[in-house]
Amino acid sequence: MFAGVTNVKRWVNETDQEVRVWKVDGGYSHKDEYTIPAGHAVNAHMWIPWADQPGTGPLRYDDHHAVIMVGGQPLAYLWQSGTLIRFNTSDAFVNGGVAVPGLSRSGGDKTMVIGKDPQSRVGFALGMYKR
């Protein structure tokens, strides 16, 4: 079962560190790469790549995933599979991986929020995109 393409159109950095995001997509090692300063948001389009299995090639993780880094450290690796946007905290495909918190259903325009909880733990969630 497949859903539509997910386009993250807004990136919100609610941390006190710089956030960098990019995707690996079919031979491009840093496509749609953006830097979001601490406490800022940017409107920047990124279609989340599809990946349905490990390895390289069409719809395979090594060639199709997105990366979120906070303060120079990897936070999450994202991909779309079936009807969900999924993630791992390690750079590796997980069959049936965990859904991204928030509006993880694939398809449509989204906002990605990266923030800290009261204990200063960094997290992220997908939400609706509003113009």
Backbone atoms as SQL, in Angstrom:
CREATE TABLE atoms (id INTEGER PRIMARY KEY, chain TEXT, resi INTEGER, resn TEXT, atom TEXT, x REAL, y REAL, z REAL);
INSERT INTO atoms VALUES
  (1, 'A', 1, 'MET', 'N', 0.838, -1.163, 0.000),
  (2, 'A', 1, 'MET', 'CA', 0.000, 0.000, 0.000),
  (3, 'A', 1, 'MET', 'C', 0.891, 1.236, 0.000),
  (4, 'A', 2, 'PHE', 'N', 0.606, 2.157, -0.900),
  (5, 'A', 2, 'PHE', 'CA', 1.411, 3.364, -1.035),
  (6, 'A', 2, 'PHE', 'C', 0.533, 4.596, -0.874),
  (7, 'A', 3, 'ALA', 'N', 1.123, 5.648, -0.391),
  (8, 'A', 3, 'ALA', 'CA', 0.458, 6.942, -0.283),
  (9, 'A', 3, 'ALA', 'C', 1.257, 7.943, -1.107),
  (10, 'A', 4, 'GLY', 'N', 0.817, 9.191, -1.094),
  (11, 'A', 4, 'GLY', 'CA', 1.492, 10.200, -1.879),
  (12, 'A', 4, 'GLY', 'C', 2.836, 10.613, -1.314),
  (13, 'A', 5, 'VAL', 'N', 3.526, 11.412, -2.091),
  (14, 'A', 5, 'VAL', 'CA', 4.835, 11.930, -1.712),
  (15, 'A', 5, 'VAL', 'C', 4.670, 12.930, -0.568),
  (16, 'A', 6, 'THR', 'N', 5.580, 12.868, 0.385),
  (17, 'A', 6, 'THR', 'CA', 5.581, 13.801, 1.511),
  (18, 'A', 6, 'THR', 'C', 6.608, 14.892, 1.250),
  (19, 'A', 7, 'ASN', 'N', 6.166, 16.137, 1.342),
  (20, 'A', 7, 'ASN', 'CA', 7.034, 17.282, 1.116),
  (21, 'A', 7, 'ASN', 'C', 7.126, 18.091, 2.407),
  (22, 'A', 8, 'VAL', 'N', 8.288, 18.062, 3.052),
  (23, 'A', 8, 'VAL', 'CA', 8.500, 18.928, 4.210),
  (24, 'A', 8, 'VAL', 'C', 8.817, 20.310, 3.637),
  (25, 'A', 9, 'LYS', 'N', 7.920, 21.265, 3.901),
  (26, 'A', 9, 'LYS', 'CA', 8.058, 22.602, 3.333),
  (27, 'A', 9, 'LYS', 'C', 8.570, 23.628, 4.335),
  (28, 'A', 10, 'ARG', 'N', 8.521, 23.286, 5.613),
  (29, 'A', 10, 'ARG', 'CA', 8.984, 24.212, 6.650),
  (30, 'A', 10, 'ARG', 'C', 9.741, 23.420, 7.709),
  (31, 'A', 11, 'TRP', 'N', 10.884, 23.963, 8.114),
  (32, 'A', 11, 'TRP', 'CA', 11.755, 23.361, 9.129),
  (33, 'A', 11, 'TRP', 'C', 11.859, 24.351, 10.277),
  (34, 'A', 12, 'VAL', 'N', 11.490, 23.932, 11.485),
  (35, 'A', 12, 'VAL', 'CA', 11.482, 24.798, 12.661),
  (36, 'A', 12, 'VAL', 'C', 12.502, 24.258, 13.662),
  (37, 'A', 13, 'ASN', 'N', 13.446, 25.103, 14.031),
  (38, 'A', 13, 'ASN', 'CA', 14.480, 24.729, 14.984),
  (39, 'A', 13, 'ASN', 'C', 14.198, 25.434, 16.312),
  (40, 'A', 14, 'GLU', 'N', 13.679, 24.682, 17.267),
  (41, 'A', 14, 'GLU', 'CA', 13.387, 25.231, 18.588),
  (42, 'A', 14, 'GLU', 'C', 14.469, 24.845, 19.595),
  (43, 'A', 15, 'THR', 'N', 15.664, 24.536, 19.104),
  (44, 'A', 15, 'THR', 'CA', 16.776, 24.204, 19.990),
  (45, 'A', 15, 'THR', 'C', 17.713, 25.410, 20.102),
  (46, 'A', 16, 'ASP', 'N', 18.744, 25.248, 20.911),
  (47, 'A', 16, 'ASP', 'CA', 19.760, 26.296, 21.042),
  (48, 'A', 16, 'ASP', 'C', 21.010, 25.966, 20.231),
  (49, 'A', 17, 'GLN', 'N', 20.862, 25.031, 19.258),
  (50, 'A', 17, 'GLN', 'CA', 21.972, 24.630, 18.400),
  (51, 'A', 17, 'GLN', 'C', 21.553, 24.696, 16.933),
  (52, 'A', 18, 'GLU', 'N', 22.547, 24.779, 16.057),
  (53, 'A', 18, 'GLU', 'CA', 22.279, 24.760, 14.622),
  (54, 'A', 18, 'GLU', 'C', 21.770, 23.383, 14.204),
  (55, 'A', 19, 'VAL', 'N', 20.800, 23.374, 13.297),
  (56, 'A', 19, 'VAL', 'CA', 20.268, 22.135, 12.719),
  (57, 'A', 19, 'VAL', 'C', 20.608, 22.116, 11.236),
  (58, 'A', 20, 'ARG', 'N', 21.103, 20.972, 10.772),
  (59, 'A', 20, 'ARG', 'CA', 21.341, 20.760, 9.335),
  (60, 'A', 20, 'ARG', 'C', 20.501, 19.576, 8.889),
  (61, 'A', 21, 'VAL', 'N', 19.896, 19.712, 7.723),
  (62, 'A', 21, 'VAL', 'CA', 19.114, 18.625, 7.137),
  (63, 'A', 21, 'VAL', 'C', 19.510, 18.471, 5.674),
  (64, 'A', 22, 'TRP', 'N', 19.459, 17.248, 5.185),
  (65, 'A', 22, 'TRP', 'CA', 19.694, 16.969, 3.768),
  (66, 'A', 22, 'TRP', 'C', 19.144, 15.596, 3.457),
  (67, 'A', 23, 'LYS', 'N', 19.141, 15.285, 2.167),
  (68, 'A', 23, 'LYS', 'CA', 18.739, 13.938, 1.784),
  (69, 'A', 23, 'LYS', 'C', 19.752, 13.335, 0.831),
  (70, 'A', 24, 'VAL', 'N', 19.818, 12.036, 0.878),
  (71, 'A', 24, 'VAL', 'CA', 20.566, 11.217, -0.071),
  (72, 'A', 24, 'VAL', 'C', 19.494, 10.671, -1.001),
  (73, 'A', 25, 'ASP', 'N', 19.624, 10.966, -2.293),
  (74, 'A', 25, 'ASP', 'CA', 18.528, 10.614, -3.198),
  (75, 'A', 25, 'ASP', 'C', 19.056, 10.218, -4.566),
  (76, 'A', 26, 'GLY', 'N', 19.149, 8.925, -4.805),
  (77, 'A', 26, 'GLY', 'CA', 19.507, 8.402, -6.115),
  (78, 'A', 26, 'GLY', 'C', 20.826, 8.910, -6.659),
  (79, 'A', 27, 'GLY', 'N', 21.868, 8.878, -5.870),
  (80, 'A', 27, 'GLY', 'CA', 23.180, 9.298, -6.335),
  (81, 'A', 27, 'GLY', 'C', 23.601, 10.666, -5.855),
  (82, 'A', 28, 'TYR', 'N', 22.673, 11.444, -5.320),
  (83, 'A', 28, 'TYR', 'CA', 23.017, 12.744, -4.751),
  (84, 'A', 28, 'TYR', 'C', 23.294, 12.550, -3.270),
  (85, 'A', 29, 'SER', 'N', 24.495, 12.882, -2.817),
  (86, 'A', 29, 'SER', 'CA', 24.852, 12.632, -1.428),
  (87, 'A', 29, 'SER', 'C', 24.340, 13.707, -0.472),
  (88, 'A', 30, 'HIS', 'N', 24.138, 14.932, -0.954),
  (89, 'A', 30, 'HIS', 'CA', 23.606, 16.010, -0.123),
  (90, 'A', 30, 'HIS', 'C', 22.662, 16.863, -0.956),
  (91, 'A', 31, 'LYS', 'N', 21.522, 16.332, -1.268),
  (92, 'A', 31, 'LYS', 'CA', 20.524, 17.064, -2.049),
  (93, 'A', 31, 'LYS', 'C', 19.585, 17.790, -1.081),
  (94, 'A', 32, 'ASP', 'N', 19.099, 18.949, -1.481),
  (95, 'A', 32, 'ASP', 'CA', 18.188, 19.741, -0.644),
  (96, 'A', 32, 'ASP', 'C', 18.771, 19.922, 0.754),
  (97, 'A', 33, 'GLU', 'N', 19.988, 20.435, 0.834),
  (98, 'A', 33, 'GLU', 'CA', 20.659, 20.622, 2.122),
  (99, 'A', 33, 'GLU', 'C', 20.358, 22.018, 2.662),
  (100, 'A', 34, 'TYR', 'N', 19.926, 22.062, 3.934),
  (101, 'A', 34, 'TYR', 'CA', 19.557, 23.327, 4.560),
  (102, 'A', 34, 'TYR', 'C', 20.166, 23.418, 5.956),
  (103, 'A', 35, 'THR', 'N', 20.511, 24.630, 6.353),
  (104, 'A', 35, 'THR', 'CA', 20.983, 24.918, 7.705),
  (105, 'A', 35, 'THR', 'C', 19.975, 25.843, 8.360),
  (106, 'A', 36, 'ILE', 'N', 19.514, 25.450, 9.558),
  (107, 'A', 36, 'ILE', 'CA', 18.527, 26.235, 10.286),
  (108, 'A', 36, 'ILE', 'C', 19.184, 26.714, 11.582),
  (109, 'A', 37, 'PRO', 'N', 19.397, 28.022, 11.714),
  (110, 'A', 37, 'PRO', 'CA', 20.024, 28.540, 12.935),
  (111, 'A', 37, 'PRO', 'C', 19.154, 28.259, 14.167),
  (112, 'A', 38, 'ALA', 'N', 19.780, 28.235, 15.318),
  (113, 'A', 38, 'ALA', 'CA', 19.063, 28.028, 16.576),
  (114, 'A', 38, 'ALA', 'C', 17.930, 29.045, 16.714),
  (115, 'A', 39, 'GLY', 'N', 16.756, 28.553, 17.094),
  (116, 'A', 39, 'GLY', 'CA', 15.624, 29.431, 17.334),
  (117, 'A', 39, 'GLY', 'C', 14.972, 30.008, 16.098),
  (118, 'A', 40, 'HIS', 'N', 15.256, 29.461, 14.917),
  (119, 'A', 40, 'HIS', 'CA', 14.706, 29.984, 13.670),
  (120, 'A', 40, 'HIS', 'C', 13.936, 28.918, 12.901),
  (121, 'A', 41, 'ALA', 'N', 13.262, 29.369, 11.858),
  (122, 'A', 41, 'ALA', 'CA', 12.556, 28.478, 10.949),
  (123, 'A', 41, 'ALA', 'C', 12.887, 28.890, 9.527),
  (124, 'A', 42, 'VAL', 'N', 12.873, 27.923, 8.615),
  (125, 'A', 42, 'VAL', 'CA', 13.074, 28.215, 7.202),
  (126, 'A', 42, 'VAL', 'C', 12.001, 27.501, 6.386),
  (127, 'A', 43, 'ASN', 'N', 11.584, 28.174, 5.328),
  (128, 'A', 43, 'ASN', 'CA', 10.710, 27.530, 4.352),
  (129, 'A', 43, 'ASN', 'C', 11.619, 26.950, 3.280),
  (130, 'A', 44, 'ALA', 'N', 11.696, 25.624, 3.230),
  (131, 'A', 44, 'ALA', 'CA', 12.593, 24.943, 2.303),
  (132, 'A', 44, 'ALA', 'C', 12.016, 23.566, 2.002),
  (133, 'A', 45, 'HIS', 'N', 11.850, 23.275, 0.735),
  (134, 'A', 45, 'HIS', 'CA', 11.206, 22.031, 0.305),
  (135, 'A', 45, 'HIS', 'C', 12.150, 20.833, 0.337),
  (136, 'A', 46, 'MET', 'N', 11.644, 19.716, 0.859),
  (137, 'A', 46, 'MET', 'CA', 12.355, 18.442, 0.763),
  (138, 'A', 46, 'MET', 'C', 11.328, 17.319, 0.673),
  (139, 'A', 47, 'TRP', 'N', 11.332, 16.615, -0.448),
  (140, 'A', 47, 'TRP', 'CA', 10.525, 15.414, -0.563),
  (141, 'A', 47, 'TRP', 'C', 11.253, 14.305, 0.186),
  (142, 'A', 48, 'ILE', 'N', 10.569, 13.644, 1.093),
  (143, 'A', 48, 'ILE', 'CA', 11.185, 12.555, 1.852),
  (144, 'A', 48, 'ILE', 'C', 11.324, 11.351, 0.923),
  (145, 'A', 49, 'PRO', 'N', 12.547, 10.818, 0.774),
  (146, 'A', 49, 'PRO', 'CA', 12.773, 9.706, -0.154),
  (147, 'A', 49, 'PRO', 'C', 12.068, 8.411, 0.274),
  (148, 'A', 50, 'TRP', 'N', 11.676, 7.642, -0.736),
  (149, 'A', 50, 'TRP', 'CA', 11.096, 6.321, -0.522),
  (150, 'A', 50, 'TRP', 'C', 12.215, 5.299, -0.354),
  (151, 'A', 51, 'ALA', 'N', 12.022, 4.359, 0.570),
  (152, 'A', 51, 'ALA', 'CA', 12.940, 3.230, 0.740),
  (153, 'A', 51, 'ALA', 'C', 12.136, 2.060, 1.296),
  (154, 'A', 52, 'ASP', 'N', 12.208, 0.937, 0.618),
  (155, 'A', 52, 'ASP', 'CA', 11.458, -0.237, 1.053),
  (156, 'A', 52, 'ASP', 'C', 12.337, -1.409, 1.441),
  (157, 'A', 53, 'GLN', 'N', 13.658, -1.227, 1.332),
  (158, 'A', 53, 'GLN', 'CA', 14.577, -2.296, 1.737),
  (159, 'A', 53, 'GLN', 'C', 15.995, -1.736, 1.845),
  (160, 'A', 54, 'PRO', 'N', 16.886, -2.471, 2.514),
  (161, 'A', 54, 'PRO', 'CA', 18.264, -2.000, 2.648),
  (162, 'A', 54, 'PRO', 'C', 19.030, -2.104, 1.337),
  (163, 'A', 55, 'GLY', 'N', 20.249, -1.562, 1.331),
  (164, 'A', 55, 'GLY', 'CA', 21.128, -1.668, 0.169),
  (165, 'A', 55, 'GLY', 'C', 21.032, -0.476, -0.747),
  (166, 'A', 56, 'THR', 'N', 21.593, -0.635, -1.968),
  (167, 'A', 56, 'THR', 'CA', 21.589, 0.432, -2.961),
  (168, 'A', 56, 'THR', 'C', 20.691, 0.051, -4.118),
  (169, 'A', 57, 'GLY', 'N', 20.236, 1.058, -4.845),
  (170, 'A', 57, 'GLY', 'CA', 19.370, 0.842, -5.994),
  (171, 'A', 57, 'GLY', 'C', 18.028, 1.513, -5.776),
  (172, 'A', 58, 'PRO', 'N', 17.111, 1.345, -6.745),
  (173, 'A', 58, 'PRO', 'CA', 15.793, 1.980, -6.655),
  (174, 'A', 58, 'PRO', 'C', 15.063, 1.596, -5.364),
  (175, 'A', 59, 'LEU', 'N', 14.546, 2.585, -4.672),
  (176, 'A', 59, 'LEU', 'CA', 13.783, 2.413, -3.439),
  (177, 'A', 59, 'LEU', 'C', 14.543, 1.671, -2.345),
  (178, 'A', 60, 'ARG', 'N', 15.866, 1.801, -2.344),
  (179, 'A', 60, 'ARG', 'CA', 16.687, 1.169, -1.313),
  (180, 'A', 60, 'ARG', 'C', 17.316, 2.239, -0.434),
  (181, 'A', 61, 'TYR', 'N', 17.408, 1.938, 0.842),
  (182, 'A', 61, 'TYR', 'CA', 17.779, 2.912, 1.857),
  (183, 'A', 61, 'TYR', 'C', 19.106, 3.627, 1.598),
  (184, 'A', 62, 'ASP', 'N', 20.161, 2.911, 1.252),
  (185, 'A', 62, 'ASP', 'CA', 21.476, 3.546, 1.114),
  (186, 'A', 62, 'ASP', 'C', 21.468, 4.713, 0.137),
  (187, 'A', 63, 'ASP', 'N', 20.576, 4.679, -0.849),
  (188, 'A', 63, 'ASP', 'CA', 20.462, 5.734, -1.858),
  (189, 'A', 63, 'ASP', 'C', 19.264, 6.656, -1.638),
  (190, 'A', 64, 'HIS', 'N', 18.454, 6.398, -0.595),
  (191, 'A', 64, 'HIS', 'CA', 17.193, 7.128, -0.442),
  (192, 'A', 64, 'HIS', 'C', 16.814, 7.303, 1.025),
  (193, 'A', 65, 'HIS', 'N', 17.292, 8.376, 1.642),
  (194, 'A', 65, 'HIS', 'CA', 16.895, 8.715, 3.002),
  (195, 'A', 65, 'HIS', 'C', 17.270, 10.168, 3.280),
  (196, 'A', 66, 'ALA', 'N', 16.722, 10.715, 4.358),
  (197, 'A', 66, 'ALA', 'CA', 17.033, 12.077, 4.789),
  (198, 'A', 66, 'ALA', 'C', 17.716, 12.019, 6.152),
  (199, 'A', 67, 'VAL', 'N', 18.458, 13.084, 6.464),
  (200, 'A', 67, 'VAL', 'CA', 19.241, 13.138, 7.701),
  (201, 'A', 67, 'VAL', 'C', 18.927, 14.445, 8.434),
  (202, 'A', 68, 'ILE', 'N', 18.758, 14.352, 9.755),
  (203, 'A', 68, 'ILE', 'CA', 18.641, 15.528, 10.624),
  (204, 'A', 68, 'ILE', 'C', 19.829, 15.495, 11.578),
  (205, 'A', 69, 'MET', 'N', 20.611, 16.597, 11.589),
  (206, 'A', 69, 'MET', 'CA', 21.740, 16.723, 12.521),
  (207, 'A', 69, 'MET', 'C', 21.512, 17.953, 13.394),
  (208, 'A', 70, 'VAL', 'N', 21.793, 17.805, 14.682),
  (209, 'A', 70, 'VAL', 'CA', 21.650, 18.911, 15.629),
  (210, 'A', 70, 'VAL', 'C', 22.994, 19.096, 16.327),
  (211, 'A', 71, 'GLY', 'N', 23.530, 20.306, 16.223),
  (212, 'A', 71, 'GLY', 'CA', 24.814, 20.582, 16.849),
  (213, 'A', 71, 'GLY', 'C', 25.925, 19.677, 16.343),
  (214, 'A', 72, 'GLY', 'N', 25.859, 19.302, 15.069),
  (215, 'A', 72, 'GLY', 'CA', 26.876, 18.460, 14.456),
  (216, 'A', 72, 'GLY', 'C', 26.733, 16.974, 14.743),
  (217, 'A', 73, 'GLN', 'N', 25.689, 16.584, 15.477),
  (218, 'A', 73, 'GLN', 'CA', 25.468, 15.176, 15.809),
  (219, 'A', 73, 'GLN', 'C', 24.204, 14.669, 15.124),
  (220, 'A', 74, 'PRO', 'N', 24.232, 13.455, 14.563),
  (221, 'A', 74, 'PRO', 'CA', 23.026, 12.920, 13.919),
  (222, 'A', 74, 'PRO', 'C', 21.910, 12.689, 14.944),
  (223, 'A', 75, 'LEU', 'N', 20.722, 13.145, 14.593),
  (224, 'A', 75, 'LEU', 'CA', 19.543, 12.937, 15.431),
  (225, 'A', 75, 'LEU', 'C', 18.684, 11.812, 14.868),
  (226, 'A', 76, 'ALA', 'N', 18.440, 11.853, 13.544),
  (227, 'A', 76, 'ALA', 'CA', 17.555, 10.854, 12.951),
  (228, 'A', 76, 'ALA', 'C', 17.810, 10.715, 11.454),
  (229, 'A', 77, 'TYR', 'N', 17.477, 9.542, 10.961),
  (230, 'A', 77, 'TYR', 'CA', 17.528, 9.204, 9.539),
  (231, 'A', 77, 'TYR', 'C', 16.102, 8.841, 9.146),
  (232, 'A', 78, 'LEU', 'N', 15.577, 9.501, 8.108),
  (233, 'A', 78, 'LEU', 'CA', 14.166, 9.385, 7.734),
  (234, 'A', 78, 'LEU', 'C', 14.001, 8.780, 6.349),
  (235, 'A', 79, 'TRP', 'N', 12.907, 8.059, 6.151),
  (236, 'A', 79, 'TRP', 'CA', 12.525, 7.576, 4.838),
  (237, 'A', 79, 'TRP', 'C', 11.024, 7.341, 4.832),
  (238, 'A', 80, 'GLN', 'N', 10.459, 7.272, 3.650),
  (239, 'A', 80, 'GLN', 'CA', 9.042, 6.991, 3.498),
  (240, 'A', 80, 'GLN', 'C', 8.896, 5.563, 3.014),
  (241, 'A', 81, 'SER', 'N', 8.012, 4.805, 3.665),
  (242, 'A', 81, 'SER', 'CA', 7.737, 3.428, 3.262),
  (243, 'A', 81, 'SER', 'C', 6.268, 3.149, 3.510),
  (244, 'A', 82, 'GLY', 'N', 5.571, 2.713, 2.460),
  (245, 'A', 82, 'GLY', 'CA', 4.134, 2.480, 2.594),
  (246, 'A', 82, 'GLY', 'C', 3.410, 3.766, 2.896),
  (247, 'A', 83, 'THR', 'N', 2.624, 3.758, 3.953),
  (248, 'A', 83, 'THR', 'CA', 1.812, 4.929, 4.287),
  (249, 'A', 83, 'THR', 'C', 2.417, 5.790, 5.395),
  (250, 'A', 84, 'LEU', 'N', 3.681, 5.529, 5.758),
  (251, 'A', 84, 'LEU', 'CA', 4.278, 6.261, 6.879),
  (252, 'A', 84, 'LEU', 'C', 5.655, 6.835, 6.552),
  (253, 'A', 85, 'ILE', 'N', 5.991, 7.937, 7.249),
  (254, 'A', 85, 'ILE', 'CA', 7.358, 8.439, 7.284),
  (255, 'A', 85, 'ILE', 'C', 7.979, 7.758, 8.499),
  (256, 'A', 86, 'ARG', 'N', 9.098, 7.086, 8.296),
  (257, 'A', 86, 'ARG', 'CA', 9.724, 6.282, 9.342),
  (258, 'A', 86, 'ARG', 'C', 11.100, 6.850, 9.677),
  (259, 'A', 87, 'PHE', 'N', 11.661, 6.402, 10.805),
  (260, 'A', 87, 'PHE', 'CA', 12.980, 6.889, 11.184),
  (261, 'A', 87, 'PHE', 'C', 13.750, 5.843, 11.965),
  (262, 'A', 88, 'ASN', 'N', 15.058, 6.093, 12.054),
  (263, 'A', 88, 'ASN', 'CA', 15.959, 5.319, 12.886),
  (264, 'A', 88, 'ASN', 'C', 16.962, 6.306, 13.458),
  (265, 'A', 89, 'THR', 'N', 17.501, 6.020, 14.618),
  (266, 'A', 89, 'THR', 'CA', 18.537, 6.885, 15.185),
  (267, 'A', 89, 'THR', 'C', 19.926, 6.465, 14.723),
  (268, 'A', 90, 'SER', 'N', 20.014, 5.322, 14.056),
  (269, 'A', 90, 'SER', 'CA', 21.256, 4.859, 13.419),
  (270, 'A', 90, 'SER', 'C', 21.068, 4.921, 11.914),
  (271, 'A', 91, 'ASP', 'N', 22.162, 5.058, 11.194),
  (272, 'A', 91, 'ASP', 'CA', 22.115, 5.143, 9.734),
  (273, 'A', 91, 'ASP', 'C', 21.931, 3.744, 9.157),
  (274, 'A', 92, 'ALA', 'N', 20.705, 3.221, 9.286),
  (275, 'A', 92, 'ALA', 'CA', 20.405, 1.874, 8.806),
  (276, 'A', 92, 'ALA', 'C', 18.905, 1.734, 8.593),
  (277, 'A', 93, 'PHE', 'N', 18.539, 0.986, 7.566),
  (278, 'A', 93, 'PHE', 'CA', 17.141, 0.695, 7.269),
  (279, 'A', 93, 'PHE', 'C', 16.590, -0.297, 8.282),
  (280, 'A', 94, 'VAL', 'N', 15.353, -0.072, 8.699),
  (281, 'A', 94, 'VAL', 'CA', 14.646, -1.009, 9.570),
  (282, 'A', 94, 'VAL', 'C', 13.326, -1.330, 8.890),
  (283, 'A', 95, 'ASN', 'N', 13.136, -2.583, 8.526),
  (284, 'A', 95, 'ASN', 'CA', 11.882, -2.996, 7.906),
  (285, 'A', 95, 'ASN', 'C', 10.738, -2.740, 8.888),
  (286, 'A', 96, 'GLY', 'N', 9.733, -1.993, 8.475),
  (287, 'A', 96, 'GLY', 'CA', 8.629, -1.643, 9.362),
  (288, 'A', 96, 'GLY', 'C', 9.059, -0.690, 10.456),
  (289, 'A', 97, 'GLY', 'N', 10.023, 0.174, 10.150),
  (290, 'A', 97, 'GLY', 'CA', 10.596, 1.103, 11.133),
  (291, 'A', 97, 'GLY', 'C', 9.558, 1.954, 11.840),
  (292, 'A', 98, 'VAL', 'N', 9.977, 2.550, 12.929),
  (293, 'A', 98, 'VAL', 'CA', 9.123, 3.379, 13.767),
  (294, 'A', 98, 'VAL', 'C', 8.663, 4.615, 13.001),
  (295, 'A', 99, 'ALA', 'N', 7.393, 4.972, 13.169),
  (296, 'A', 99, 'ALA', 'CA', 6.847, 6.169, 12.533),
  (297, 'A', 99, 'ALA', 'C', 7.376, 7.418, 13.216),
  (298, 'A', 100, 'VAL', 'N', 7.649, 8.439, 12.446),
  (299, 'A', 100, 'VAL', 'CA', 8.048, 9.733, 12.993),
  (300, 'A', 100, 'VAL', 'C', 6.908, 10.234, 13.884),
  (301, 'A', 101, 'PRO', 'N', 7.223, 10.797, 15.056),
  (302, 'A', 101, 'PRO', 'CA', 6.173, 11.342, 15.916),
  (303, 'A', 101, 'PRO', 'C', 5.367, 12.428, 15.199),
  (304, 'A', 102, 'GLY', 'N', 4.121, 12.560, 15.573),
  (305, 'A', 102, 'GLY', 'CA', 3.250, 13.577, 14.985),
  (306, 'A', 102, 'GLY', 'C', 2.480, 13.033, 13.803),
  (307, 'A', 103, 'LEU', 'N', 2.369, 13.843, 12.768),
  (308, 'A', 103, 'LEU', 'CA', 1.600, 13.479, 11.570),
  (309, 'A', 103, 'LEU', 'C', 2.481, 12.677, 10.612),
  (310, 'A', 104, 'SER', 'N', 2.716, 11.416, 10.945),
  (311, 'A', 104, 'SER', 'CA', 3.654, 10.595, 10.172),
  (312, 'A', 104, 'SER', 'C', 3.039, 9.970, 8.932),
  (313, 'A', 105, 'ARG', 'N', 1.751, 10.127, 8.744),
  (314, 'A', 105, 'ARG', 'CA', 1.125, 9.558, 7.546),
  (315, 'A', 105, 'ARG', 'C', 1.729, 10.214, 6.315),
  (316, 'A', 106, 'SER', 'N', 2.140, 9.411, 5.351),
  (317, 'A', 106, 'SER', 'CA', 2.803, 9.953, 4.159),
  (318, 'A', 106, 'SER', 'C', 1.818, 10.700, 3.272),
  (319, 'A', 107, 'GLY', 'N', 2.386, 11.605, 2.503),
  (320, 'A', 107, 'GLY', 'CA', 1.608, 12.397, 1.564),
  (321, 'A', 107, 'GLY', 'C', 1.349, 13.805, 2.075),
  (322, 'A', 108, 'GLY', 'N', 1.416, 14.767, 1.163),
  (323, 'A', 108, 'GLY', 'CA', 1.080, 16.137, 1.497),
  (324, 'A', 108, 'GLY', 'C', 2.242, 16.971, 1.991),
  (325, 'A', 109, 'ASP', 'N', 1.920, 18.198, 2.329),
  (326, 'A', 109, 'ASP', 'CA', 2.902, 19.171, 2.795),
  (327, 'A', 109, 'ASP', 'C', 2.953, 19.150, 4.321),
  (328, 'A', 110, 'LYS', 'N', 4.181, 19.186, 4.876),
  (329, 'A', 110, 'LYS', 'CA', 4.359, 19.064, 6.317),
  (330, 'A', 110, 'LYS', 'C', 5.351, 20.107, 6.828),
  (331, 'A', 111, 'THR', 'N', 5.343, 20.262, 8.152),
  (332, 'A', 111, 'THR', 'CA', 6.324, 21.054, 8.880),
  (333, 'A', 111, 'THR', 'C', 7.055, 20.113, 9.819),
  (334, 'A', 112, 'MET', 'N', 8.390, 20.186, 9.833),
  (335, 'A', 112, 'MET', 'CA', 9.194, 19.396, 10.763),
  (336, 'A', 112, 'MET', 'C', 9.670, 20.331, 11.874),
  (337, 'A', 113, 'VAL', 'N', 9.378, 19.973, 13.124),
  (338, 'A', 113, 'VAL', 'CA', 9.797, 20.751, 14.277),
  (339, 'A', 113, 'VAL', 'C', 10.845, 19.947, 15.041),
  (340, 'A', 114, 'ILE', 'N', 11.990, 20.571, 15.283),
  (341, 'A', 114, 'ILE', 'CA', 13.051, 19.968, 16.072),
  (342, 'A', 114, 'ILE', 'C', 13.160, 20.817, 17.340),
  (343, 'A', 115, 'GLY', 'N', 13.054, 20.177, 18.505),
  (344, 'A', 115, 'GLY', 'CA', 13.053, 20.933, 19.748),
  (345, 'A', 115, 'GLY', 'C', 13.630, 20.151, 20.908),
  (346, 'A', 116, 'LYS', 'N', 13.610, 20.767, 22.079),
  (347, 'A', 116, 'LYS', 'CA', 14.102, 20.139, 23.311),
  (348, 'A', 116, 'LYS', 'C', 12.972, 20.079, 24.328),
  (349, 'A', 117, 'ASP', 'N', 12.958, 18.997, 25.106),
  (350, 'A', 117, 'ASP', 'CA', 11.985, 18.883, 26.185),
  (351, 'A', 117, 'ASP', 'C', 12.557, 19.545, 27.451),
  (352, 'A', 118, 'PRO', 'N', 11.805, 19.587, 28.548),
  (353, 'A', 118, 'PRO', 'CA', 12.299, 20.242, 29.767),
  (354, 'A', 118, 'PRO', 'C', 13.599, 19.647, 30.330),
  (355, 'A', 119, 'GLN', 'N', 13.904, 18.392, 29.980),
  (356, 'A', 119, 'GLN', 'CA', 15.154, 17.769, 30.427),
  (357, 'A', 119, 'GLN', 'C', 16.287, 17.965, 29.415),
  (358, 'A', 120, 'SER', 'N', 16.068, 18.832, 28.413),
  (359, 'A', 120, 'SER', 'CA', 17.036, 19.155, 27.357),
  (360, 'A', 120, 'SER', 'C', 17.314, 18.010, 26.401),
  (361, 'A', 121, 'ARG', 'N', 16.406, 17.050, 26.304),
  (362, 'A', 121, 'ARG', 'CA', 16.539, 15.977, 25.312),
  (363, 'A', 121, 'ARG', 'C', 15.968, 16.469, 23.991),
  (364, 'A', 122, 'VAL', 'N', 16.703, 16.241, 22.911),
  (365, 'A', 122, 'VAL', 'CA', 16.301, 16.719, 21.590),
  (366, 'A', 122, 'VAL', 'C', 15.378, 15.701, 20.932),
  (367, 'A', 123, 'GLY', 'N', 14.326, 16.201, 20.315),
  (368, 'A', 123, 'GLY', 'CA', 13.381, 15.353, 19.597),
  (369, 'A', 123, 'GLY', 'C', 12.853, 16.074, 18.378),
  (370, 'A', 124, 'PHE', 'N', 11.935, 15.431, 17.680),
  (371, 'A', 124, 'PHE', 'CA', 11.389, 15.992, 16.453),
  (372, 'A', 124, 'PHE', 'C', 9.989, 15.437, 16.226),
  (373, 'A', 125, 'ALA', 'N', 9.200, 16.155, 15.442),
  (374, 'A', 125, 'ALA', 'CA', 7.842, 15.723, 15.101),
  (375, 'A', 125, 'ALA', 'C', 7.410, 16.404, 13.818),
  (376, 'A', 126, 'LEU', 'N', 6.567, 15.704, 13.083),
  (377, 'A', 126, 'LEU', 'CA', 5.953, 16.265, 11.875),
  (378, 'A', 126, 'LEU', 'C', 4.594, 16.851, 12.220),
  (379, 'A', 127, 'GLY', 'N', 4.299, 18.002, 11.634),
  (380, 'A', 127, 'GLY', 'CA', 3.010, 18.627, 11.806),
  (381, 'A', 127, 'GLY', 'C', 2.488, 19.142, 10.482),
  (382, 'A', 128, 'MET', 'N', 1.327, 19.756, 10.513),
  (383, 'A', 128, 'MET', 'CA', 0.731, 20.318, 9.309),
  (384, 'A', 128, 'MET', 'C', 1.532, 21.525, 8.852),
  (385, 'A', 129, 'TYR', 'N', 1.576, 21.714, 7.566),
  (386, 'A', 129, 'TYR', 'CA', 2.186, 22.921, 6.999),
  (387, 'A', 129, 'TYR', 'C', 1.099, 23.952, 6.829),
  (388, 'A', 130, 'LYS', 'N', 1.341, 25.147, 7.361),
  (389, 'A', 130, 'LYS', 'CA', 0.411, 26.257, 7.194),
  (390, 'A', 130, 'LYS', 'C', 1.163, 27.396, 6.548),
  (391, 'A', 131, 'ARG', 'N', 0.583, 27.979, 5.563),
  (392, 'A', 131, 'ARG', 'CA', 1.215, 29.100, 4.859),
  (393, 'A', 131, 'ARG', 'C', 1.362, 30.297, 5.737);
